[in-house]
Amino acid sequence: YAVSMFTRISVQHRISIMLDRLRRSNISSPAIREIEKLLQQCVRKNVCVFRGTTYRFPGGLPMGGPLSMVMANVFMDFLENAILSGPHAQYIRFWKRYVDDVICVWNGTDAQAQSLLQSLNDFETDMQFTLENAGERINYLDLTITLSEVNNVLKPRFSIFRKTSFSGVSIHADFLHHSAHKMAAVNTAIHRLITLPLSAPAVEEEISCIEGIAAINGLDINVRALI
């Protein structure tokens, strides 16, 4: 996990990475100079407004800013290319990132994993990472992923993960809202259920959870008939 990926990044370093990538893509020099001027203008005063108060970020980018995600992703891609082509790459069996959350299947020792973490943190002092060693089972985004290995082949099993604070409360059936709005939470959960490769027990568990969501919100529906 990248800590404070937006607010702690070096903006000028990100711009230099973006310009270098444009040069390596054979973009013309006049176009690159124009893009640099536009980038500098856009990030000259990084501000955001929260509850009527304006905040300025002298050394980072505001979350939700138009350029924040692009610049952060460009840097993370730059970092990953450097790290994943280095000596630690031999121990990485799988590596995927969603924004600032990384999931990695590691084939080395705990000490070597700590060495990888140190390399990530040394890459740029403004960007720091944390490491969670979850063994064979981890909650990642909205999934619980369990790994087993058969003949040197990883076999993942998936189930839906929800935080303990999840209540299921959405728009009650008695409220004066369009029916599509009332069904949104259930339909979204059903869509996720039928599109993810869940194990059979996970499917049954999720159906029960969706039925609970429908009941909490007063929706008289047959969840299984909608699947």
N, C-alpha and C positions, 0 to 999 in steps of 0.2 A: 504494500500500500504506500503510495506517494503522499507524504504529509504536506498539506497546504500547497497543492500543486500550482494553484493559480496565484495566490497572494505572495508567495515567496520566491518566485522565479525572477531571473535576471532578464528584463525585457530586451535590452540591447543585444545580449547574447543570442536570444531567440531570433531577433531580426537578422543577425549575421548568419545564423544557420539557414534561415529561409532564403537569404540572398545567395548563399553558396550553393544551395540546392538548385536555384534558378540558373546559376552559371553552369553547373554541371548538366543541366537540361538544355543547354545551348540557346537559352533565351538571350535576345540581343541586349547589349549594354545599355542603350537608351531606355529600353523597357524596364530593365532592372533598376536603373537610377530613378525612374518615375515611380516604380513600386516602392522603393526605399523611402522616397519623399512622402508617399501616401501613408506608409506604415508609421513613419515617425510622427506625422501629423495626427494620426488616429490614436497613438499611445502617448502623446506628449503630456496629456493630463488624464490619467486613469482615475475616474471617479465613479461612485455609485451612490444612490440615495436609499436610505433605509429608515423607515418611520420618521420621515421628514428631516433627517440629518444627512448631510452630504459628507462622504468619506473619500479621501484621496489615497491612492496607493503609490507611493514614491518609488517602490522597488518591485512592484508586481502588477498583477492584472486582477480586475474585479471578476468574480464569478458571474456568469451571465452576460459579460461584455461581448459585443459582436465578434471581436477578434480573439478573445481569451481562449476559446476552445481550439481554434486553429493553431495559434502559437504554442499552446501547451502540447497539442498532439504532435506538432512538428518536432518539438524538443524531445518528447518521449520516444518518438520513432528514432531520432538521432541517438539517444542514449541506448535504446535497445539494440540497434545495429552494432554499436561499439561493444556492449557487454556480451551480446550473444555470439559475437565472432571472436571473443577472447578465450582465455583458458578455462573459464567456468562452463563454456558451452557443452563440453563433453559430458557434464552431469545433468544437463537439462533434457528431459524427455518430452516435455510439453511446456509451452509458454504462450499464454494469451493475456491480453489486457483489455479492460473496458474502462476508459477514461483514466482514473488513477488507481484502479484495483487490478492487480495482477494475480493470475493463478499459474503456479509452476509445479510440474511434476519433477521432483528432484531425485537423482539417482546416486548422489554422493552422501558423505557423512554430514552430521550436524555441524562439525567444525568447518567443513567446506561450504556449507550453506551460510554460516556466519561470515566466511570470507567473501562470498558473493554479496551479502548485505553490505559489508564494509566497502567493497568496490563500487556498489551503487551509491553509497553515501559519500564516497570520495570523489565521485565523478564530477560533482559540482556542489560546493558547500551550501549553496542556497536551497538545494533540493535534498530532502531527507526521506528515507524509507523505513518502514517497520516490517517485521517478519513474524508471521504466525505459522508455527509448525503444527499442522493439524493431523499428521499421521496419514491414515488411509481414508479419512472422512472429513469433509470441510463444507462449510456453508459459504457459497460464493454467489453474490447478487441474490437472485430469488430461487436458487437451487441448493439442495444438499447433494453433494457428489461423493459417492463411495467408490473407491478403486480396489480392484483385485487383479492379480496377475496370473495368467495361464499360459505356459510355454513362452514366456518372455513377451506376451502380448497383454497390454492393459485392457481390462474390462470395466468400464464405468457403469454405475447404476445411478439413476437420478430420481429425486423426489422434490416436491415443492418446499421451499423454506420461507417461513414468515417469522418476523420478529415477535417476541413475546408481547410487545405492546399492540399488536394487531388485534382489532376488535371486531372487524367485519361490518361495522356500522357504515351505511352509505345513505342513500336517499330512500326513505320509508315509502311504502306503497300508498299510504294515506296522504302524502304530500302532493301539492298541486304542481307537479312536474310532468313533463312528457314521459310516456312509458319507456322510451328508449333510454332516457336518463336513469330511470329507476332500475333498469335491467343492465346498466353498463358494468357494474361491478361483477355481476354473475356472468355476463357474456364474456368479459375479459378473462375471467378465471377459467371458463370453459374453453375458450380459444387457446389459452396456454396449456390446458390439460391435453387437448387433442393434437397439439403441434409438437409437444416435447416427448422424447422417447422415455417415458416413465416406466418404471417396473410395475408389474401387476398389483402388488400390495400398495404401491404409491398411488396408483390410479384410484383404487377403492378409498384410500385415505383422503385423497383430494376431492372425490365426489362427496364424501361425508362433510368435508369442510365447506364446499360450495352450497350444499343443502343447508348447512348452518347459517351461512351468509344470507341465503334467501329467507330463512325463517326469521332471523334477527330483523330484517328489513320488511317483514310482512308480505313477502312475495309468495303467492300460492302457485308454485310451478313444480313440474316434474323434471328435475335436473337430468336424470338419465335419458329422458326422452329428447332432450336438447343436444345430447352428445352424438 
